[in-house]
């Protein structure tokens, strides 16, 4: 029913949005995440979250493995050199950065201050064997 101007405008806007979303998803994974309003809500709850992403800056070699594994492409995790807490507002806490970190204990996930998952060189090299 394209008899009203409002319907035509809304249909065109819907098509533009859909095409932009689909075309944007080809070059960049999770293209919509920086613009999604859900990210704003998650960032508020991230501040009081029980799960935190921690980094031992002394053990980090800045190899960028965490950045390359991150589906949201958060580069502050590997760039951070002072703060232990590297749970950023855009982080979805998928913990892939820990999974792909080659340094023992450089990255870890904590729940109420207790370590629940940490990076290990053994885990990193066992994944490299599977990939190759």
N, CA, C and O atoms as a Tinker XYZ file with bonds, in Angstrom:
   528  protein
     1  N      0.850000   -1.179000    0.000000    73     2
     2  CA     0.000000    0.000000    0.000000    64     1     3
     3  C      0.891000    1.236000    0.000000    63     2     4     5
     4  O      1.340000    1.678000    1.057000    81     3
     5  N      1.145000    1.788000   -1.166000    73     3     6
     6  CA     1.999000    2.959000   -1.299000    64     5     7
     7  C      1.183000    4.203000   -1.665000    63     6     8     9
     8  O      1.596000    5.008000   -2.501000    81     7
     9  N      0.034000    4.342000   -1.032000    73     7    10
    10  CA    -0.828000    5.474000   -1.345000    64     9    11
    11  C     -0.485000    6.714000   -0.537000    63    10    12    13
    12  O     -0.787000    7.830000   -0.958000    81    11
    13  N      0.148000    6.532000    0.628000    73    11    14
    14  CA     0.481000    7.701000    1.450000    64    13    15
    15  C      1.975000    8.007000    1.364000    63    14    16    17
    16  O      2.795000    7.114000    1.153000    81    15
    17  N      2.303000    9.254000    1.526000    73    15    18
    18  CA     3.693000    9.701000    1.482000    64    17    19
    19  C      4.485000    9.101000    2.639000    63    18    20    21
    20  O      5.652000    8.743000    2.474000    81    19
    21  N      3.862000    8.990000    3.800000    73    19    22
    22  CA     4.530000    8.432000    4.979000    64    21    23
    23  C      4.962000    6.992000    4.730000    63    22    24    25
    24  O      6.077000    6.612000    5.085000    81    23
    25  N      4.102000    6.198000    4.132000    73    23    26
    26  CA     4.429000    4.800000    3.842000    64    25    27
    27  C      5.595000    4.701000    2.863000    63    26    28    29
    28  O      6.481000    3.864000    3.034000    81    27
    29  N      5.598000    5.540000    1.855000    73    27    30
    30  CA     6.686000    5.528000    0.875000    64    29    31
    31  C      8.007000    5.930000    1.531000    63    30    32    33
    32  O      9.030000    5.287000    1.295000    81    31
    33  N      8.001000    6.979000    2.346000    73    31    34
    34  CA     9.222000    7.442000    3.020000    64    33    35
    35  C      9.741000    6.383000    3.985000    63    34    36    37
    36  O     10.942000    6.115000    4.025000    81    35
    37  N      8.850000    5.785000    4.759000    73    35    38
    38  CA     9.282000    4.756000    5.712000    64    37    39
    39  C      9.823000    3.524000    4.985000    63    38    40    41
    40  O     10.775000    2.897000    5.451000    81    39
    41  N      9.224000    3.175000    3.848000    73    39    42
    42  CA     9.718000    2.035000    3.076000    64    41    43
    43  C     11.105000    2.318000    2.513000    63    42    44    45
    44  O     11.974000    1.447000    2.538000    81    43
    45  N     11.316000    3.519000    2.010000    73    43    46
    46  CA    12.629000    3.892000    1.482000    64    45    47
    47  C     13.674000    3.911000    2.588000    63    46    48    49
    48  O     14.790000    3.426000    2.400000    81    47
    49  N     13.318000    4.466000    3.734000    73    47    50
    50  CA    14.260000    4.474000    4.868000    64    49    51
    51  C     14.590000    3.056000    5.320000    63    50    52    53
    52  O     15.740000    2.762000    5.646000    81    51
    53  N     13.602000    2.186000    5.341000    73    51    54
    54  CA    13.828000    0.784000    5.708000    64    53    55
    55  C     14.756000    0.089000    4.735000    63    54    56    57
    56  O     15.642000   -0.664000    5.140000    81    55
    57  N     14.557000    0.337000    3.458000    73    55    58
    58  CA    15.435000   -0.255000    2.447000    64    57    59
    59  C     16.861000    0.284000    2.557000    63    58    60    61
    60  O     17.821000   -0.481000    2.461000    81    59
    61  N     17.006000    1.590000    2.757000    73    59    62
    62  CA    18.340000    2.182000    2.914000    64    61    63
    63  C     19.043000    1.589000    4.123000    63    62    64    65
    64  O     20.221000    1.240000    4.050000    81    63
    65  N     18.325000    1.472000    5.241000    73    63    66
    66  CA    18.893000    0.893000    6.460000    64    65    67
    67  C     19.323000   -0.550000    6.220000    63    66    68    69
    68  O     20.425000   -0.941000    6.605000    81    67
    69  N     18.467000   -1.338000    5.591000    73    67    70
    70  CA    18.773000   -2.752000    5.354000    64    69    71
    71  C     19.987000   -2.921000    4.438000    63    70    72    73
    72  O     20.872000   -3.732000    4.710000    81    71
    73  N     20.019000   -2.153000    3.358000    73    71    74
    74  CA    21.140000   -2.251000    2.419000    64    73    75
    75  C     22.437000   -1.813000    3.100000    63    74    76    77
    76  O     23.475000   -2.451000    2.923000    81    75
    77  N     22.384000   -0.736000    3.873000    73    75    78
    78  CA    23.571000   -0.270000    4.598000    64    77    79
    79  C     24.072000   -1.337000    5.565000    63    78    80    81
    80  O     25.274000   -1.587000    5.654000    81    79
    81  N     23.155000   -1.957000    6.280000    73    79    82
    82  CA    23.521000   -2.994000    7.245000    64    81    83
    83  C     24.156000   -4.192000    6.546000    63    82    84    85
    84  O     25.184000   -4.694000    6.999000    81    83
    85  N     23.569000   -4.647000    5.468000    73    83    86
    86  CA    24.077000   -5.822000    4.761000    64    85    87
    87  C     25.415000   -5.519000    4.090000    63    86    88    89
    88  O     26.349000   -6.315000    4.191000    81    87
    89  N     25.517000   -4.383000    3.409000    73    87    90
    90  CA    26.771000   -4.024000    2.735000    64    89    91
    91  C     27.875000   -3.764000    3.765000    63    90    92    93
    92  O     29.024000   -4.142000    3.538000    81    91
    93  N     27.549000   -3.131000    4.882000    73    91    94
    94  CA    28.544000   -2.857000    5.919000    64    93    95
    95  C     29.052000   -4.105000    6.608000    63    94    96    97
    96  O     30.168000   -4.118000    7.127000    81    95
    97  N     28.245000   -5.154000    6.620000    73    95    98
    98  CA    28.643000   -6.401000    7.276000    64    97    99
    99  C     29.694000   -7.173000    6.487000    63    98   100   101
   100  O     30.384000   -8.018000    7.057000    81    99
   101  N     29.832000   -6.906000    5.202000    73    99   102
   102  CA    30.835000   -7.619000    4.411000    64   101   103
   103  C     32.266000   -7.231000    4.793000    63   102   104   105
   104  O     33.068000   -8.127000    5.056000    81   103
   105  N     32.628000   -5.949000    4.837000    73   103   106
   106  CA    34.020000   -5.625000    5.146000    64   105   107
   107  C     34.354000   -5.682000    6.637000    63   106   108   109
   108  O     35.519000   -5.869000    6.988000    81   107
   109  N     33.370000   -5.527000    7.522000    73   107   110
   110  CA    33.667000   -5.478000    8.947000    64   109   111
   111  C     32.688000   -6.336000    9.731000    63   110   112   113
   112  O     31.471000   -6.180000    9.630000    81   111
   113  N     33.248000   -7.238000   10.506000    73   111   114
   114  CA    32.425000   -8.077000   11.363000    64   113   115
   115  C     31.816000   -7.214000   12.456000    63   114   116   117
   116  O     32.479000   -6.312000   12.968000    81   115
   117  N     30.594000   -7.467000   12.814000    73   115   118
   118  CA    29.844000   -6.701000   13.818000    64   117   119
   119  C     29.829000   -5.215000   13.477000    63   118   120   121
   120  O     30.092000   -4.363000   14.325000    81   119
   121  N     29.523000   -4.932000   12.251000    73   119   122
   122  CA    29.493000   -3.570000   11.735000    64   121   123
   123  C     28.580000   -2.663000   12.545000    63   122   124   125
   124  O     28.899000   -1.490000   12.743000    81   123
   125  N     27.469000   -3.172000   13.011000    73   123   126
   126  CA    26.464000   -2.348000   13.660000    64   125   127
   127  C     26.771000   -2.076000   15.135000    63   126   128   129
   128  O     26.203000   -1.144000   15.705000    81   127
   129  N     27.623000   -2.834000   15.754000    73   127   130
   130  CA    27.862000   -2.729000   17.206000    64   129   131
   131  C     28.190000   -1.313000   17.705000    63   130   132   133
   132  O     27.653000   -0.918000   18.739000    81   131
   133  N     29.034000   -0.535000   17.034000    73   131   134
   134  CA    29.308000    0.815000   17.551000    64   133   135
   135  C     28.104000    1.749000   17.527000    63   134   136   137
   136  O     28.098000    2.764000   18.223000    81   135
   137  N     27.101000    1.424000   16.747000    73   135   138
   138  CA    25.941000    2.304000   16.610000    64   137   139
   139  C     24.703000    1.784000   17.329000    63   138   140   141
   140  O     23.718000    2.510000   17.462000    81   139
   141  N     24.736000    0.566000   17.785000    73   139   142
   142  CA    23.574000   -0.073000   18.402000    64   141   143
   143  C     23.264000    0.554000   19.760000    63   142   144   145
   144  O     24.173000    0.733000   20.571000    81   143
   145  N     22.015000    0.887000   20.020000    73   143   146
   146  CA    21.664000    1.458000   21.325000    64   145   147
   147  C     21.805000    0.454000   22.470000    63   146   148   149
   148  O     21.901000    0.853000   23.631000    81   147
   149  N     21.820000   -0.829000   22.160000    73   147   150
   150  CA    21.998000   -1.838000   23.209000    64   149   151
   151  C     23.385000   -1.733000   23.831000    63   150   152   153
   152  O     23.558000   -2.034000   25.012000    81   151
   153  N     24.373000   -1.310000   23.050000    73   151   154
   154  CA    25.724000   -1.126000   23.580000    64   153   155
   155  C     25.774000   -0.083000   24.675000    63   154   156   157
   156  O     26.545000   -0.217000   25.626000    81   155
   157  N     24.963000    0.955000   24.554000    73   155   158
   158  CA    24.898000    1.983000   25.590000    64   157   159
   159  C     24.393000    1.393000   26.896000    63   158   160   161
   160  O     24.954000    1.665000   27.958000    81   159
   161  N     23.344000    0.589000   26.829000    73   159   162
   162  CA    22.817000   -0.047000   28.038000    64   161   163
   163  C     23.835000   -1.007000   28.649000    63   162   164   165
   164  O     24.014000   -1.045000   29.866000    81   163
   165  N     24.503000   -1.783000   27.786000    73   163   166
   166  CA    25.513000   -2.712000   28.291000    64   165   167
   167  C     26.674000   -1.977000   28.955000    63   166   168   169
   168  O     27.222000   -2.458000   29.947000    81   167
   169  N     27.051000   -0.827000   28.425000    73   167   170
   170  CA    28.161000   -0.086000   29.014000    64   169   171
   171  C     27.821000    0.398000   30.419000    63   170   172   173
   172  O     28.704000    0.477000   31.272000    81   171
   173  N     26.561000    0.721000   30.671000    73   171   174
   174  CA    26.161000    1.126000   32.030000    64   173   175
   175  C     26.257000   -0.047000   32.994000    63   174   176   177
   176  O     26.728000    0.107000   34.121000    81   175
   177  N     25.812000   -1.218000   32.553000    73   175   178
   178  CA    25.855000   -2.391000   33.417000    64   177   179
   179  C     27.261000   -2.964000   33.546000    63   178   180   181
   180  O     27.565000   -3.650000   34.521000    81   179
   181  N     28.109000   -2.688000   32.576000    73   179   182
   182  CA    29.488000   -3.186000   32.624000    64   181   183
   183  C     30.229000   -2.613000   33.839000    63   182   184   185
   184  O     31.117000   -3.265000   34.390000    81   183
   185  N     29.873000   -1.421000   34.245000    73   183   186
   186  CA    30.544000   -0.789000   35.394000    64   185   187
   187  C     30.285000   -1.541000   36.698000    63   186   188   189
   188  O     31.135000   -1.544000   37.588000    81   187
   189  N     29.126000   -2.173000   36.817000    73   187   190
   190  CA    28.785000   -2.896000   38.047000    64   189   191
   191  C     28.814000   -4.403000   37.836000    63   190   192   193
   192  O     28.334000   -5.163000   38.678000    81   191
   193  N     29.377000   -4.832000   36.715000    73   191   194
   194  CA    29.404000   -6.250000   36.371000    64   193   195
   195  C     30.261000   -7.041000   37.361000    63   194   196   197
   196  O     31.251000   -6.534000   37.888000    81   195
   197  N     29.867000   -8.275000   37.599000    73   195   198
   198  CA    30.640000   -9.176000   38.460000    64   197   199
   199  C     31.848000   -9.741000   37.716000    63   198   200   201
   200  O     32.846000  -10.110000   38.335000    81   199
   201  N     31.755000   -9.807000   36.394000    73   199   202
   202  CA    32.856000  -10.343000   35.587000    64   201   203
   203  C     33.692000   -9.178000   35.069000    63   202   204   205
   204  O     33.161000   -8.231000   34.491000    81   203
   205  N     34.985000   -9.254000   35.278000    73   203   206
   206  CA    35.915000   -8.212000   34.835000    64   205   207
   207  C     37.045000   -8.850000   34.036000    63   206   208   209
   208  O     37.417000  -10.001000   34.267000    81   207
   209  N     37.576000   -8.091000   33.104000    73   207   210
   210  CA    38.727000   -8.508000   32.317000    64   209   211
   211  C     39.942000   -7.783000   32.883000    63   210   212   213
   212  O     39.982000   -6.552000   32.900000    81   211
   213  N     40.932000   -8.544000   33.346000    73   211   214
   214  CA    42.122000   -7.971000   33.982000    64   213   215
   215  C     43.356000   -8.279000   33.150000    63   214   216   217
   216  O     43.430000   -9.292000   32.454000    81   215
   217  N     44.329000   -7.367000   33.244000    73   215   218
   218  CA    45.561000   -7.516000   32.481000    64   217   219
   219  C     46.759000   -7.263000   33.384000    63   218   220   221
   220  O     46.786000   -6.302000   34.152000    81   219
   221  N     47.744000   -8.142000   33.278000    73   219   222
   222  CA    49.031000   -7.927000   33.942000    64   221   223
   223  C     49.945000   -7.284000   32.902000    63   222   224   225
   224  O     50.487000   -7.970000   32.036000    81   223
   225  N     50.111000   -5.981000   32.990000    73   223   226
   226  CA    50.866000   -5.231000   31.982000    64   225   227
   227  C     52.332000   -5.643000   31.916000    63   226   228   229
   228  O     52.972000   -5.464000   30.880000    81   227
   229  N     52.875000   -6.189000   33.001000    73   227   230
   230  CA    54.273000   -6.624000   33.006000    64   229   231
   231  C     54.474000   -7.866000   32.139000    63   230   232   233
   232  O     55.547000   -8.059000   31.567000    81   231
   233  N     53.444000   -8.707000   32.042000    73   231   234
   234  CA    53.552000   -9.941000   31.261000    64   233   235
   235  C     53.160000   -9.755000   29.799000    63   234   236   237
   236  O     53.485000  -10.590000   28.954000    81   235
   237  N     52.470000   -8.673000   29.506000    73   235   238
   238  CA    52.003000   -8.422000   28.141000    64   237   239
   239  C     53.178000   -8.019000   27.249000    63   238   240   241
   240  O     53.979000   -7.160000   27.615000    81   239
   241  N     53.270000   -8.648000   26.075000    73   239   242
   242  CA    54.339000   -8.329000   25.117000    64   241   243
   243  C     53.826000   -7.469000   23.961000    63   242   244   245
   244  O     54.557000   -7.224000   23.002000    81   243
   245  N     52.590000   -7.016000   24.046000    73   243   246
   246  CA    51.946000   -6.189000   23.021000    64   245   247
   247  C     52.015000   -6.841000   21.635000    63   246   248   249
   248  O     52.360000   -6.189000   20.650000    81   247
   249  N     51.686000   -8.119000   21.574000    73   247   250
   250  CA    51.736000   -8.865000   20.312000    64   249   251
   251  C     50.490000   -8.649000   19.455000    63   250   252   253
   252  O     50.463000   -9.061000   18.295000    81   251
   253  N     49.488000   -8.026000   19.994000    73   251   254
   254  CA    48.223000   -7.726000   19.310000    64   253   255
   255  C     47.357000   -8.950000   19.054000    63   254   256   257
   256  O     46.396000   -8.861000   18.290000    81   255
   257  N     47.659000  -10.080000   19.660000    73   255   258
   258  CA    46.836000  -11.272000   19.465000    64   257   259
   259  C     45.426000  -11.051000   20.016000    63   258   260   261
   260  O     44.452000  -11.539000   19.443000    81   259
   261  N     45.317000  -10.321000   21.121000    73   259   262
   262  CA    43.999000  -10.044000   21.700000    64   261   263
   263  C     43.179000   -9.150000   20.775000    63   262   264   265
   264  O     41.974000   -9.352000   20.622000    81   263
   265  N     43.815000   -8.178000   20.169000    73   263   266
   266  CA    43.130000   -7.281000   19.236000    64   265   267
   267  C     42.681000   -8.031000   17.984000    63   266   268   269
   268  O     41.567000   -7.825000   17.502000    81   267
   269  N     43.537000   -8.891000   17.462000    73   267   270
   270  CA    43.201000   -9.658000   16.265000    64   269   271
   271  C     42.084000  -10.669000   16.516000    63   270   272   273
   272  O     41.335000  -10.998000   15.596000    81   271
   273  N     41.962000  -11.164000   17.745000    73   271   274
   274  CA    40.924000  -12.133000   18.077000    64   273   275
   275  C     39.609000  -11.470000   18.455000    63   274   276   277
   276  O     38.561000  -12.115000   18.410000    81   275
   277  N     39.643000  -10.207000   18.823000    73   275   278
   278  CA    38.451000   -9.507000   19.323000    64   277   279
   279  C     37.430000   -9.281000   18.213000    63   278   280   281
   280  O     37.751000   -8.654000   17.204000    81   279
   281  N     36.205000   -9.781000   18.380000    73   279   282
   282  CA    35.193000   -9.569000   17.347000    64   281   283
   283  C     34.720000   -8.114000   17.266000    63   282   284   285
   284  O     34.165000   -7.709000   16.245000    81   283
   285  N     34.928000   -7.327000   18.319000    73   283   286
   286  CA    34.513000   -5.923000   18.326000    64   285   287
   287  C     35.698000   -5.007000   18.015000    63   286   288   289
   288  O     35.538000   -3.789000   17.935000    81   287
   289  N     36.878000   -5.589000   17.843000    73   287   290
   290  CA    38.108000   -4.877000   17.502000    64   289   291
   291  C     38.471000   -3.791000   18.521000    63   290   292   293
   292  O     38.716000   -2.641000   18.157000    81   291
   293  N     38.500000   -4.169000   19.783000    73   291   294
   294  CA    38.886000   -3.252000   20.850000    64   293   295
   295  C     40.400000   -3.290000   20.979000    63   294   296   297
   296  O     40.966000   -4.288000   21.423000    81   295
   297  N     41.051000   -2.209000   20.593000    73   295   298
   298  CA    42.509000   -2.187000   20.623000    64   297   299
   299  C     43.062000   -1.696000   21.963000    63   298   300   301
   300  O     44.257000   -1.846000   22.216000    81   299
   301  N     42.235000   -1.123000   22.817000    73   299   302
   302  CA    42.717000   -0.617000   24.099000    64   301   303
   303  C     43.224000   -1.736000   25.006000    63   302   304   305
   304  O     44.046000   -1.485000   25.887000    81   303
   305  N     42.750000   -2.961000   24.805000    73   303   306
   306  CA    43.192000   -4.069000   25.656000    64   305   307
   307  C     44.691000   -4.281000   25.513000    63   306   308   309
   308  O     45.388000   -4.417000   26.518000    81   307
   309  N     45.201000   -4.313000   24.291000    73   307   310
   310  CA    46.643000   -4.528000   24.133000    64   309   311
   311  C     47.431000   -3.236000   24.312000    63   310   312   313
   312  O     48.617000   -3.294000   24.636000    81   311
   313  N     46.822000   -2.085000   24.115000    73   311   314
   314  CA    47.531000   -0.818000   24.266000    64   313   315
   315  C     47.655000   -0.367000   25.720000    63   314   316   317
   316  O     48.561000    0.396000   26.054000    81   315
   317  N     46.759000   -0.828000   26.581000    73   315   318
   318  CA    46.764000   -0.398000   27.976000    64   317   319
   319  C     48.064000   -0.833000   28.657000    63   318   320   321
   320  O     48.432000   -2.007000   28.605000    81   319
   321  N     48.753000    0.110000   29.291000    73   319   322
   322  CA    50.024000   -0.189000   29.952000    64   321   323
   323  C     50.033000    0.190000   31.427000    63   322   324   325
   324  O     51.050000    0.004000   32.095000    81   323
   325  N     48.926000    0.718000   31.957000    73   323   326
   326  CA    48.911000    1.148000   33.348000    64   325   327
   327  C     47.822000    0.481000   34.180000    63   326   328   329
   328  O     48.100000   -0.010000   35.274000    81   327
   329  N     46.604000    0.454000   33.688000    73   327   330
   330  CA    45.474000   -0.054000   34.465000    64   329   331
   331  C     45.357000   -1.565000   34.356000    63   330   332   333
   332  O     45.580000   -2.152000   33.298000    81   331
   333  N     45.002000   -2.174000   35.474000    73   331   334
   334  CA    44.813000   -3.619000   35.482000    64   333   335
   335  C     43.455000   -3.986000   34.875000    63   334   336   337
   336  O     43.346000   -4.983000   34.160000    81   335
   337  N     42.430000   -3.194000   35.152000    73   335   338
   338  CA    41.088000   -3.475000   34.640000    64   337   339
   339  C     40.979000   -2.987000   33.197000    63   338   340   341
   340  O     41.065000   -1.787000   32.935000    81   339
   341  N     40.793000   -3.909000   32.274000    73   339   342
   342  CA    40.669000   -3.561000   30.858000    64   341   343
   343  C     39.288000   -3.953000   30.319000    63   342   344   345
   344  O     39.148000   -4.297000   29.146000    81   343
   345  N     38.284000   -3.900000   31.176000    73   343   346
   346  CA    36.915000   -4.147000   30.759000    64   345   347
   347  C     36.362000   -2.840000   30.214000    63   346   348   349
   348  O     35.971000   -1.963000   30.984000    81   347
   349  N     36.327000   -2.705000   28.909000    73   347   350
   350  CA    35.871000   -1.472000   28.281000    64   349   351
   351  C     34.392000   -1.568000   27.940000    63   350   352   353
   352  O     33.833000   -2.662000   27.863000    81   351
   353  N     33.772000   -0.429000   27.740000    73   351   354
   354  CA    32.323000   -0.381000   27.547000    64   353   355
   355  C     31.859000   -1.138000   26.310000    63   354   356   357
   356  O     30.748000   -1.668000   26.306000    81   355
   357  N     32.671000   -1.205000   25.265000    73   355   358
   358  CA    32.283000   -1.917000   24.046000    64   357   359
   359  C     32.477000   -3.429000   24.157000    63   358   360   361
   360  O     31.975000   -4.182000   23.322000    81   359
   361  N     33.190000   -3.869000   25.168000    73   359   362
   362  CA    33.522000   -5.283000   25.320000    64   361   363
   363  C     32.261000   -6.113000   25.590000    63   362   364   365
   364  O     31.444000   -5.758000   26.440000    81   363
   365  N     32.117000   -7.211000   24.861000    73   363   366
   366  CA    30.983000   -8.110000   25.061000    64   365   367
   367  C     31.331000   -9.263000   25.996000    63   366   368   369
   368  O     30.501000  -10.139000   26.239000    81   367
   369  N     32.543000   -9.267000   26.517000    73   367   370
   370  CA    33.056000  -10.303000   27.417000    64   369   371
   371  C     32.953000  -11.701000   26.803000    63   370   372   373
   372  O     32.561000  -12.660000   27.467000    81   371
   373  N     33.312000  -11.791000   25.527000    73   371   374
   374  CA    33.351000  -13.098000   24.872000    64   373   375
   375  C     34.595000  -13.879000   25.312000    63   374   376   377
   376  O     34.638000  -15.103000   25.182000    81   375
   377  N     35.597000  -13.177000   25.828000    73   375   378
   378  CA    36.844000  -13.727000   26.372000    64   377   379
   379  C     37.743000  -14.371000   25.318000    63   378   380   381
   380  O     38.620000  -15.166000   25.657000    81   379
   381  N     37.534000  -14.041000   24.061000    73   379   382
   382  CA    38.424000  -14.552000   23.007000    64   381   383
   383  C     39.826000  -13.987000   23.156000    63   382   384   385
   384  O     40.798000  -14.638000   22.774000    81   383
   385  N     39.943000  -12.780000   23.707000    73   383   386
   386  CA    41.266000  -12.191000   23.902000    64   385   387
   387  C     42.102000  -13.057000   24.852000    63   386   388   389
   388  O     43.304000  -13.225000   24.650000    81   387
   389  N     41.470000  -13.592000   25.864000    73   387   390
   390  CA    42.174000  -14.477000   26.802000    64   389   391
   391  C     42.524000  -15.781000   26.112000    63   390   392   393
   392  O     43.624000  -16.308000   26.284000    81   391
   393  N     41.598000  -16.295000   25.340000    73   391   394
   394  CA    41.799000  -17.557000   24.646000    64   393   395
   395  C     42.978000  -17.507000   23.684000    63   394   396   397
   396  O     43.702000  -18.493000   23.545000    81   395
   397  N     43.181000  -16.378000   23.020000    73   395   398
   398  CA    44.231000  -16.261000   22.013000    64   397   399
   399  C     45.509000  -15.599000   22.522000    63   398   400   401
   400  O     46.456000  -15.437000   21.752000    81   399
   401  N     45.562000  -15.223000   23.768000    73   399   402
   402  CA    46.765000  -14.607000   24.330000    64   401   403
   403  C     47.845000  -15.669000   24.564000    63   402   404   405
   404  O     47.582000  -16.673000   25.227000    81   403
   405  N     49.049000  -15.463000   24.032000    73   403   406
   406  CA    50.108000  -16.473000   24.178000    64   405   407
   407  C     50.904000  -16.377000   25.480000    63   406   408   409
   408  O     51.733000  -17.247000   25.748000    81   407
   409  N     50.679000  -15.363000   26.283000    73   407   410
   410  CA    51.469000  -15.162000   27.508000    64   409   411
   411  C     50.737000  -15.708000   28.726000    63   410   412   413
   412  O     49.547000  -15.453000   28.914000    81   411
   413  N     51.457000  -16.461000   29.552000    73   411   414
   414  CA    50.868000  -17.040000   30.767000    64   413   415
   415  C     50.420000  -15.946000   31.733000    63   414   416   417
   416  O     51.240000  -15.182000   32.242000    81   415
   417  N     49.120000  -15.878000   31.978000    73   415   418
   418  CA    48.579000  -14.965000   32.977000    64   417   419
   419  C     48.553000  -13.500000   32.593000    63   418   420   421
   420  O     48.286000  -12.655000   33.448000    81   419
   421  N     48.820000  -13.166000   31.340000    73   419   422
   422  CA    48.790000  -11.757000   30.939000    64   421   423
   423  C     47.367000  -11.217000   30.980000    63   422   424   425
   424  O     47.144000  -10.077000   31.388000    81   423
   425  N     46.414000  -12.022000   30.562000    73   423   426
   426  CA    44.999000  -11.650000   30.621000    64   425   427
   427  C     44.249000  -12.684000   31.443000    63   426   428   429
   428  O     44.562000  -13.875000   31.411000    81   427
   429  N     43.248000  -12.204000   32.184000    73   427   430
   430  CA    42.432000  -13.136000   32.956000    64   429   431
   431  C     41.041000  -12.541000   33.174000    63   430   432   433
   432  O     40.858000  -11.324000   33.186000    81   431
   433  N     40.083000  -13.425000   33.343000    73   431   434
   434  CA    38.719000  -13.016000   33.663000    64   433   435
   435  C     38.484000  -13.318000   35.130000    63   434   436   437
   436  O     38.858000  -14.383000   35.620000    81   435
   437  N     37.865000  -12.380000   35.830000    73   435   438
   438  CA    37.574000  -12.585000   37.244000    64   437   439
   439  C     36.074000  -12.466000   37.490000    63   438   440   441
   440  O     35.381000  -11.689000   36.833000    81   439
   441  N     35.593000  -13.240000   38.435000    73   439   442
   442  CA    34.212000  -13.162000   38.880000    64   441   443
   443  C     34.251000  -12.846000   40.363000    63   442   444   445
   444  O     34.691000  -13.662000   41.173000    81   443
   445  N     33.789000  -11.657000   40.710000    73   443   446
   446  CA    33.843000  -11.170000   42.093000    64   445   447
   447  C     35.261000  -11.240000   42.664000    63   446   448   449
   448  O     35.452000  -11.569000   43.835000    81   447
   449  N     36.247000  -10.928000   41.830000    73   447   450
   450  CA    37.632000  -10.882000   42.258000    64   449   451
   451  C     38.383000  -12.196000   42.160000    63   450   452   453
   452  O     39.605000  -12.205000   42.304000    81   451
   453  N     37.704000  -13.301000   41.921000    73   451   454
   454  CA    38.346000  -14.613000   41.796000    64   453   455
   455  C     38.585000  -14.927000   40.318000    63   454   456   457
   456  O     37.686000  -14.773000   39.492000    81   455
   457  N     39.795000  -15.366000   39.995000    73   455   458
   458  CA    40.131000  -15.697000   38.610000    64   457   459
   459  C     39.372000  -16.941000   38.181000    63   458   460   461
   460  O     39.433000  -17.982000   38.835000    81   459
   461  N     38.647000  -16.813000   37.055000    73   459   462
   462  CA    37.896000  -17.957000   36.530000    64   461   463
   463  C     38.474000  -18.468000   35.209000    63   462   464   465
   464  O     38.197000  -19.597000   34.804000    81   463
   465  N     39.277000  -17.635000   34.538000    73   463   466
   466  CA    39.854000  -18.023000   33.243000    64   465   467
   467  C     41.079000  -17.161000   33.020000    63   466   468   469
   468  O     41.023000  -15.946000   33.211000    81   467
   469  N     42.195000  -17.774000   32.616000    73   467   470
   470  CA    43.399000  -16.986000   32.370000    64   469   471
   471  C     44.103000  -17.492000   31.121000    63   470   472   473
   472  O     43.927000  -18.635000   30.700000    81   471
   473  N     44.900000  -16.611000   30.546000    73   471   474
   474  CA    45.626000  -16.978000   29.330000    64   473   475
   475  C     46.786000  -17.902000   29.673000    63   474   476   477
   476  O     47.428000  -17.763000   30.714000    81   475
   477  N     47.039000  -18.847000   28.774000    73   475   478
   478  CA    48.162000  -19.774000   28.947000    64   477   479
   479  C     48.848000  -19.988000   27.606000    63   478   480   481
   480  O     48.205000  -19.989000   26.557000    81   479
   481  N     50.142000  -20.168000   27.657000    73   479   482
   482  CA    50.880000  -20.444000   26.421000    64   481   483
   483  C     50.545000  -21.839000   25.903000    63   482   484   485
   484  O     50.551000  -22.065000   24.693000    81   483
   485  N     50.251000  -22.780000   26.809000    73   483   486
   486  CA    49.893000  -24.132000   26.378000    64   485   487
   487  C     48.605000  -24.129000   25.571000    63   486   488   489
   488  O     48.506000  -24.792000   24.538000    81   487
   489  N     47.626000  -23.385000   26.046000    73   487   490
   490  CA    46.362000  -23.279000   25.319000    64   489   491
   491  C     46.546000  -22.598000   23.975000    63   490   492   493
   492  O     45.943000  -22.997000   22.979000    81   491
   493  N     47.380000  -21.569000   23.953000    73   491   494
   494  CA    47.651000  -20.857000   22.701000    64   493   495
   495  C     48.296000  -21.778000   21.675000    63   494   496   497
   496  O     47.867000  -21.820000   20.522000    81   495
   497  N     49.328000  -22.520000   22.090000    73   495   498
   498  CA    50.028000  -23.381000   21.153000    64   497   499
   499  C     49.198000  -24.601000   20.751000    63   498   500   501
   500  O     49.358000  -25.114000   19.644000    81   499
   501  N     48.330000  -25.065000   21.621000    73   499   502
   502  CA    47.456000  -26.185000   21.225000    64   501   503
   503  C     46.448000  -25.720000   20.164000    63   502   504   505
   504  O     46.091000  -26.497000   19.278000    81   503
   505  N     45.987000  -24.470000   20.239000    73   503   506
   506  CA    45.102000  -23.935000   19.211000    64   505   507
   507  C     45.855000  -23.722000   17.906000    63   506   508   509
   508  O     45.279000  -23.913000   16.835000    81   507
   509  N     47.115000  -23.334000   17.962000    73   507   510
   510  CA    47.904000  -23.129000   16.742000    64   509   511
   511  C     48.097000  -24.450000   16.012000    63   510   512   513
   512  O     48.109000  -24.488000   14.782000    81   511
   513  N     48.247000  -25.533000   16.770000    73   511   514
   514  CA    48.391000  -26.850000   16.153000    64   513   515
   515  C     47.106000  -27.235000   15.415000    63   514   516   517
   516  O     47.167000  -27.821000   14.334000    81   515
   517  N     45.957000  -26.914000   15.987000    73   515   518
   518  CA    44.677000  -27.235000   15.354000    64   517   519
   519  C     44.470000  -26.396000   14.100000    63   518   520   521
   520  O     43.967000  -26.897000   13.095000    81   519
   521  N     44.857000  -25.117000   14.152000    73   519   522
   522  CA    44.687000  -24.219000   13.009000    64   521   523
   523  C     45.570000  -24.651000   11.851000    63   522   524   525
   524  O     45.122000  -24.657000   10.704000    81   523
   525  N     46.818000  -25.012000   12.132000    73   523   526
   526  CA    47.746000  -25.402000   11.072000    64   525   527
   527  C     47.449000  -26.807000   10.682000    63   526   528
   528  O     48.108000  -27.356000    9.799000    81   527
